[in-house]
């Protein structure tokens, strides 16, 4: 069957020129990567189906594409491949070998790959990120406008405590993880150590997270997921500004009262995306935006922040927060009614004692 397949492909006159390059998997191949290098009639390269696994690709060009063997760990013909050129990439047929080392056509799987240059050309909305590392506030404000590689590069350059702060929030961290996973890590801008840290609290790898996101997108619920991620990123931004003394103390108290319960109810990507695919939420929906001026630096200086920084390193336990009454009721997503608040009338100015302040240390399971 393989001989018939290859013979049929070789009978077609389409040129295979221009196969060299880097490719990213899409659809069922999301999270996979492919590198091809042409030398005369030979094709060499690498096929990476998931993190930590890489096949060495070696074969011959055909009239329409190329075919050959995939080698891993020095074992000859661990699998076979057949690929065909497409206008924006290649169609890749992965053919595992059977116990006798022959192609197992019945178990073959087909994946689509988009050329890296074509992906950039088809994504004109991406804005170039600065080459130098950016401050975490700039990262929060701009990361959704950058390409996956730029997000990965700039996130890796953030200070340890700023990365840890982002990872405290489940929707915000999964949004960052999804974007970084689209860059095909580990790679030259996001090494294995950085990937291990990023996925430390998750129960899924990049390939599974990309699959889950695609499921949410296909079911038209991704907009709500992104809205929640944006809300949590605003909390990250405000937390940093509070720690730097750039926001009024009352606003910083609001940040703590709203953000603390979200941190304590943290859930991993499989739960969040699994629920999102069904149109469900893992936690009570946050408000559409932060209270007025909470994320606006223009409010800095209207009330001087005195004394100790409002963001300590210790993390309150769930029992401590619940016993203090800091967890807001499910029907009050704005956090009103949290411990320490004194609310005279609706819309009145609120002042809060930080009985459960936001941490910077990354919690462990």
N, C-alpha and C positions, 0 to 999 in steps of 0.2 A: 504493500500500500504506500509505503514511503517512497519507493522507486517511482510509482505512478504519479504521486504528488509532485516530486521533484522534476519528472519528465514533463509534466503538464506546465509547470512553471517555466522551465527552460525553453519551451516552445514559443513563449510569448516574446515579442521583440522589444518591449519597453526597456529602456536603459536603466541600470542600477546606479548611475553616477550620483555622487553627492550623498552617500550613506554616512560618511564620517561625521561625527558629532556626538553631543550628549543629548539624551532623551529622558523625559519624565513620563511615567505611566499615568494614564487617565482612566476613568471608569473603573472596571474591575482591576486594572493595573495600578490604581492610585497608590502612591508610596513606593513604587518600584522605580528603578533607574537602569539605564542602558547606555553604554559607551561603545562606539564603533570607530574603528580606524582601518581605512582601506590602504593597502599596499599592492598595487597591481591588481591581480585577480584574487588576492588574499584578503580576508576579513579577520581582524583580531579585535579584542575588546573585553568587556566585562558586563555581566548581567547580575544585578542585585535585586532579588525578589523581596527581601526584607532586611531589617537591620541585623548586622552581624553575619550575614550569609552572602557570599559572592561566588559566582561561577566565572571561570575564565572561558571566554568565547573564542572559538577558532573555526574558521570555515572558508568556503569558496564563494565567490560571487556567482550569481546566476543571471539570467536575462532580466528578471524582474526584481531580484533582491539578493538574498544570500542564504546559505544553509551550511550546517556543520555540527560540531559537537560542543558540549558544555562540560567543562572539567572543574572538579572541586577537590581540594586536598590531594592532588596528584593522581587521582583515579581517572583513568581514561574513559571518556564517553559516559560520564555519570548521567548525562541527559543529552538530548539533541534539540536543534532549533531550526526553524525555517522562518525567514522574515521577508516581507514584501514592502517595497517603497510606497508611501502614500504622499499626497501633496504637502502635508504638514508634519509628517513623521513616518513611522513604520508600523506595520501590523506584525506582531511577534507570536509565533507558535512555539510553545514550550512542550517538548515531547520527552517524558521521562523514559528511562530504560527499564526493561524487565529483568528478571533474575538471570537471564542469559546475556545481558548486556545489549540487547537489541531494542530498537524503538518500540515503545508501547503506545501505538497510535490511539487506541481506545481511551487512554488516560490523558491525551494531549489537551492543553489549555491555551487559549488565545488571548492575547493582551494587546491593547493599543498604546502606543508611545508617541508623544508630541515632542518634536525637536525643540530644544531649549530656546533657540533663536526665534522659532515660530511662536512659542509661548509668550516671549517678550513682545513680539510684534503684535500679537493678538490681545495684549493687555495694555492699551495706551493710557489707561487710567492710573497706572502706577506712577508715583512721583519718585524721583531719585532721592535716596536718603543721604545725609552728609557722610563723608568718608570717615571723619573723626567720630569717636564715641560721643553720644549725646547724653544730656541729663535725663533722669527718669521722667521728669515732667514733660520734656520734649518728646520722649518716647511714647508716653501715654497719649499725648495730643496728636501724634502723627503716624503711629505704627500701622493703622488701618489703610494708609495711603501708599505704603511701601510694598515692594515685591517680597515674596517669601524669603529670598536670600538676604535682603536688606533687614527684614525683621529679625532673622536668625543672627545676623552679624551684630546688630545693635543691641539685641537682648543679651547676647553672650558678653558684651562689653560693659553691661550695667554692673554696679557694685553688688557684692553678694547679698547685702541686706535689702537692696531694692528688688532684686530678683525674688528673694524670699517673701517680701511683702506682696508682690503680685500673686505668688503661688498660694497665698492665704485665701484668696477669693476663687471659688470654683469656676464660675462662668468666665471671669477674666482670664484665669490661667488656661482654661481649655481653649479659649479663643486664640491666645498666644501659641499654645501647643499646636493647634490645627495649622496656623500659618507657618510655623517653623517646620512642621512635618512635611508641608508641601515643598520645602526646599531640598528634600531627600537626605536628611542627616543619617549617619554622621558624614560630614564632608569637610572641605577646607575652611568653611566659615563657622561650622558648628560641630566640634569634635565629639567623640563618644562620651567623654566625661561630662560635657555639658548636656548631652542628651539624657544620660543616666540621671542627672540632677533634675532635669525638666520632668521626667516621667516617674520620679521617685515615689510619689504617692498614688500614681495611677495604676489601674489593673489592666490596662491595654497598651499596646505599642502603637507606633505611628500608623502602621498599616490599618489596624483596627479602628483607630480614631478617624482616619480619613474615610474609611468605609461608613462609619456611623454618621459623619457629617454629610456625606453624600446622600444617605438615607433621609436625613432631616431636610436637606435641600430639595430632594425629589418630592417630598410630601408638603413642601411650601410652608415649613414652619421655621426656617432658618432666620428670618427677620426678627422674630421674637427672641430667639437665642442671642443674636447680636445686640439687641436692645438691652438685655440683661447684662451682657458682658460690658457694654458701654457704661451702664450705671455703676457697676463695680469698679471699673477703671477710674471713674470720677471720684470714688471713695479713696482709691489708691492715691490719686493726685492730691486730694485734699489732706490726706494723712501726711503726705510728705511736706506740704506747705505748712501744716500745723506744727510739725516737728521743727521746721525752720523758722517758726515764729512769724509767719507771713499771713496768718489769718486770725480773725478775732477769736477769743477764747470761747465765746458762746457758740460760734460756728463749729469749732473743733469738738465741742461737747456733742453737738448734733451728729457729727461724723462718727464719733465713738458709739453713740446710742444706736445709730442705724447700722453701722458696719459690724459691730461686735456679734450680734446674732447671726449675721450671714456667715461670718468666719466659723462660728461654732456649729453651724449646720452644713458645713462643707461636705460635698459629695463628689465622687470621681466622675470622669468623662463618660463612662459607660452608663451611669445612672442619669446624668444630665441629658446626654444626647439620646439615650433610649427613651426617656420621657418626652423630650422635645419632638422626636419623630412621631409620637402619638398625640402631639398637641397638648401635652401635660407639662406641668412645672414641678420640679423637685421641691421647691420652697414657695412660700407665698410671694406673689408677684411684687417686685419693688415698684415705687412710683416711677412715672415717666422720666423724671429728672430729679436732681437734688433740690432741696429747698433753695429759695432765691439766694443768690450770691455765694452759695457754699463753694462753688468751684471757680469763683471769680477773684483773681488777685487784686482787683481794684478795691476790694473791701479791706485789704490789709492796711493797718494803720488806723482804722476807725476805732479800734479798741486795742490797747496795748496788751500784749501777752506777757505776764510776769511769772517769775519763779521757774519751777521745774518744767522741762519739756513734757508735752502732753502725751508722748508715745513711748512708754517704757518697753523693756524687753520681755517682761514676764507675761505669760498667757493665762488669763483666768479660765478656770474649769467651767464646764457647762453647769454643774451644780451650784457653783458660786454665783454665776450670773443669774440663774433661774431663782435662787433664793433671795437675791437682791432685788428681783423684779425688773432686771434690765432688759429682758427679752420682751420686745413689744408684742401686743396681741396680734393675731393673724389678720384681723380686720383693720389694723392701723399700720400699714406699711411705712408710714412716714416716721415711725418710731415714737409717736406721741404716747405719753403714759409711762415711759421708761423711768427707772429709778432715778431720783435726784431732780427730776423735772418739776418745775413749779409753773403751772399753766393757769393763769388767772381767767382769761377768756379766750375763745377761739381767735387765733391770729395775734395774740399778745406775744410780747418778747419772751423768749424762754432762756433759762439759765440752768446749767447742768453740772453736777459734780461727777467727775469721771471715775465711777466706782468700778467699771469694767473697761479700761482703756484699750485701744487697739495695740496689739503686739507687733514687733518686728521679727521676732524669732520664728522660724518655720516649725510648725507643730509636726509631730510624728503620730503615726497611727497607733 
